[in-house]
Amino acid sequence: MDTAVSPTSTRARTPAEDPHALLRLLLAGGAAAPRRRLLATHGSATAAIAAGADAWHAAGLDAGQRAALHGAGSAEMAAATAWLARPGHHLIGCNDPDYPPLLRDAPGAPLGLFIAGDPSLLWHPMVAVVGSRNPSAAGREHATAFSRAFVRAGLGIASGLALGIDACAHAAALEAGAPTVAVLGCGPDIAYPGANAPLQARIAGQGAVVSEFPPGTRPLREHFPARNRIVAALSLGTLVVEAALRSGALITARLAAEAGREVFAIPGSLHNPMARGCHRLIREGAALVESPEEVIAALDPIAQVLAHALHGRLHGPTSCAEPPSAAPGVDPEREDPDYNRLWAALGHDPTDMDRLASRTGLTMAEVSSMLLLMELEGRVLVEHGRYSRISATKRPRGAGRGK
């Protein structure tokens, strides 16, 4: 079975989690708090399942949850196992070191995430771009223009794959070859809304499609606020482009504020009902923004949190300097020979990841991990999947993917 491959998977790790054990815990359903206690007590789903019924009862699992843990052969389990066995499908538990740090620290973090695509993108600094399902022409233009500017500054795009603003934001990131993460309110195997099925497939191929709901879960109304909290928590900030007074975008904005994230809103015409939600957010304290640069400037210092988190997981340094000309293949800030080998293989001409792996003898996962850290630190420029060095003396603000 294909387990999670993330930016952290190539360094020292804890023993691999058994995906089957984690699935059993997730599919037990019911209240999350007792299952979270069980995980915290035993350290892994594998150990939690092995601890047995007395430990499950002590953690507070109810009779239904305990019975579900005893029964490992359900149709739901078979469907989830089959989904995970396909290439590019992953499951990460909340106790896994590869679980995205911003989400881990948010209230009500999911016990597990089903991911179709690249799990490492959940560590990339992102902006949530959300809004109306029925935006004006100007709203679509704003969503596209702001998203393009964000990815040029090295930020990814997170959203909920809804029609309208969400779809515009995802599409703009894909067209720029930049990271985009779509969070679903249904199972990861279900295309919803159906009109966005081609877009969802593109995101799974070039970005990441994420759900806390197991395969086969239908899109129910009550799932979407849960989806919105993940969109908000994965992102450094949330931009609301257009929204009615009662809309899911306002829920996302509220959840972002509750998670301690920045909230931005674009003002609109007094005659546009889709601007009223943005005006309400501004009255309630959201930052009024008229250009993408205002959002980028506000988020730039916060983005360093991810670089530090990734540094801690990879056991690497927090910063890199351009190596001296006398030793072009050695980075004095890094003692890791793998990093130095990759840095020596990088040049100022764009090079794809396959060639870098061939030059260094490192695996694709190792190269991907180290390039992500260099990108977060502004040392590496990424354009259409090709990587090159950025001179320390010429490093642009927000240097990184897409700029």
Backbone hydrogen bonds, N-H to C=O, Kabsch-Sander energy under -0.5 kcal/mol:
donor,donor_aa,acceptor,acceptor_aa,energy
2,D,84,L,-0.9
3,T,1,M,-0.7
4,A,91,L,-0.8
6,S,4,A,-0.5
9,S,6,S,-1.8
11,R,8,T,-1.2
22,L,18,D,-2.0
23,L,19,P,-2.6
24,R,20,H,-2.2
25,L,21,A,-1.9
26,L,22,L,-2.5
27,L,23,L,-3.0
28,A,24,R,-0.7
28,A,25,L,-0.5
29,G,26,L,-1.2
35,R,31,A,-0.7
36,R,32,A,-2.5
37,R,33,A,-2.4
38,L,34,P,-2.3
39,L,35,R,-2.2
40,A,36,R,-2.6
41,T,37,R,-2.5
42,H,38,L,-1.9
43,G,39,L,-2.5
48,A,44,S,-2.4
49,I,45,A,-2.8
50,A,46,T,-2.0
51,A,47,A,-1.4
52,G,49,I,-1.1
56,W,52,G,-1.9
57,H,53,A,-2.6
58,A,54,D,-2.4
59,A,55,A,-1.7
60,G,57,H,-1.3
61,L,56,W,-2.1
66,R,62,D,-2.5
67,A,63,A,-2.4
68,A,64,G,-2.0
69,L,65,Q,-2.1
70,H,66,R,-1.5
71,G,67,A,-1.6
72,A,70,H,-0.8
78,A,74,S,-2.1
79,A,75,A,-2.4
80,A,76,E,-2.3
81,T,77,M,-2.6
82,A,78,A,-2.2
83,W,79,A,-2.1
84,L,80,A,-2.4
85,A,81,T,-1.3
86,R,83,W,-1.3
89,H,86,R,-1.5
90,H,115,I,-2.4
92,I,113,L,-2.1
94,C,111,L,-2.8
96,D,93,G,-2.0
99,Y,96,D,-1.9
104,R,100,P,-2.2
105,D,101,P,-1.6
106,A,103,L,-1.3
109,A,106,A,-1.0
113,L,92,I,-2.4
114,F,211,S,-3.3
115,I,90,H,-2.4
115,I,113,L,-0.5
116,A,209,V,-2.8
117,G,88,G,-2.7
117,G,115,I,-0.6
118,D,207,G,-2.4
120,S,5,V,-0.5
121,L,118,D,-1.4
122,L,119,P,-1.8
123,W,120,S,-1.9
124,H,121,L,-1.3
127,V,156,G,-2.4
128,A,237,G,-2.8
129,V,127,V,-0.5
129,V,158,A,-2.1
130,V,128,A,-0.6
130,V,239,L,-2.5
132,S,242,E,-1.6
140,R,136,S,-2.0
141,E,137,A,-2.0
142,H,138,A,-2.7
143,A,139,G,-2.6
144,T,140,R,-2.3
145,A,141,E,-2.9
146,F,142,H,-2.9
147,S,143,A,-1.9
148,R,144,T,-2.4
149,A,145,A,-2.0
150,F,146,F,-2.4
151,V,147,S,-2.3
152,R,148,R,-1.8
153,A,149,A,-1.3
154,G,151,V,-1.4
154,G,401,R,-0.8
155,L,150,F,-2.4
156,G,125,P,-2.9
157,I,179,P,-2.0
158,A,127,V,-2.4
159,S,181,V,-2.0
165,I,132,S,-2.4
166,D,163,L,-0.6
167,A,162,A,-1.1
168,C,164,G,-2.1
169,A,165,I,-2.4
170,H,166,D,-2.5
171,A,167,A,-2.6
172,A,168,C,-2.1
173,A,169,A,-1.9
174,L,170,H,-2.4
175,E,171,A,-2.5
176,A,172,A,-1.1
177,G,174,L,-1.5
178,A,173,A,-2.7
181,V,157,I,-2.5
182,A,208,A,-2.5
183,V,159,S,-2.3
183,V,181,V,-0.5
184,L,210,V,-2.9
187,G,217,T,-2.8
190,I,187,G,-1.7
192,Y,190,I,-0.8
196,N,193,P,-1.8
197,A,194,G,-1.9
200,Q,196,N,-2.9
201,A,197,A,-2.2
202,R,198,P,-2.0
203,I,199,L,-2.4
204,A,200,Q,-2.3
205,G,201,A,-1.5
206,Q,202,R,-2.3
207,G,203,I,-3.6
208,A,180,T,-1.8
209,V,116,A,-2.7
210,V,182,A,-3.2
210,V,208,A,-0.5
211,S,114,F,-2.1
217,T,214,P,-1.9
220,L,185,G,-0.6
220,L,218,R,-1.1
223,H,220,L,-1.8
224,F,220,L,-0.6
224,F,221,R,-1.2
226,A,222,E,-0.5
227,R,223,H,-2.1
228,N,224,F,-2.6
229,R,225,P,-1.7
230,I,226,A,-1.2
231,V,227,R,-2.0
232,A,228,N,-2.4
233,A,229,R,-2.2
234,L,230,I,-2.4
235,S,231,V,-0.6
235,S,232,A,-0.7
236,L,126,M,-2.8
237,G,126,M,-0.7
238,T,262,E,-2.5
239,L,128,A,-3.6
240,V,238,T,-0.5
240,V,264,F,-2.7
241,V,130,V,-2.5
241,V,239,L,-0.6
243,A,274,M,-3.3
247,S,245,L,-0.6
251,I,247,S,-1.2
252,T,248,G,-2.4
253,A,249,A,-2.3
254,R,250,L,-2.5
255,L,251,I,-2.7
256,A,252,T,-2.3
257,A,253,A,-2.3
258,E,254,R,-2.4
259,A,255,L,-1.6
260,G,257,A,-1.6
261,R,256,A,-3.0
262,E,236,L,-1.3
264,F,238,T,-3.1
265,A,287,A,-2.5
266,I,240,V,-1.9
272,N,269,S,-1.5
275,A,272,N,-2.1
276,R,273,P,-0.8
277,G,243,A,-2.5
278,C,243,A,-0.6
279,H,275,A,-2.3
280,R,276,R,-2.2
281,L,277,G,-2.2
282,I,278,C,-2.3
283,R,279,H,-2.3
284,E,280,R,-1.7
285,G,282,I,-1.3
286,A,281,L,-2.9
287,A,263,V,-2.5
289,V,265,A,-2.1
294,E,291,S,-0.9
295,V,291,S,-0.8
296,I,292,P,-2.6
297,A,293,E,-2.6
298,A,294,E,-1.6
299,L,295,V,-2.0
300,D,296,I,-1.8
303,A,299,L,-2.0
304,Q,300,D,-0.5
304,Q,301,P,-1.0
305,V,302,I,-2.0
306,L,303,A,-1.1
307,A,303,A,-1.1
308,H,304,Q,-2.4
309,A,305,V,-2.2
310,L,306,L,-2.8
311,H,307,A,-2.4
312,G,308,H,-2.4
313,R,309,A,-1.9
314,L,310,L,-2.4
315,H,311,H,-1.3
316,G,311,H,-1.7
327,A,324,P,-1.6
330,V,327,A,-1.9
334,R,331,D,-2.0
340,N,336,D,-1.9
341,R,337,P,-2.3
342,L,338,D,-2.2
343,W,339,Y,-3.0
344,A,340,N,-2.3
345,A,341,R,-1.4
346,L,342,L,-1.4
351,T,387,Y,-2.0
353,M,385,G,-0.6
356,L,352,D,-1.8
357,A,353,M,-2.5
358,S,354,D,-2.1
359,R,355,R,-2.6
360,T,356,L,-2.0
361,G,357,A,-2.2
367,V,363,T,-2.5
368,S,364,M,-2.7
369,S,365,A,-2.2
370,M,366,E,-2.2
371,L,367,V,-2.5
372,L,368,S,-2.0
373,L,369,S,-1.7
374,M,370,M,-2.3
375,E,371,L,-2.5
376,L,372,L,-2.6
377,E,373,L,-1.8
378,G,375,E,-1.5
379,R,374,M,-2.9
380,V,374,M,-0.9
381,L,388,S,-3.0
382,V,400,G,-0.8
383,E,386,R,-2.3
384,H,176,A,-0.5
386,R,383,E,-1.4
387,Y,351,T,-3.2
388,S,381,L,-1.9
389,R,347,G,-2.5
390,I,379,R,-2.4
394,K,391,S,-1.1
395,R,392,A,-0.5
399,A,396,P,-1.9
402,G,382,V,-3.8
403,K,400,G,-1.6
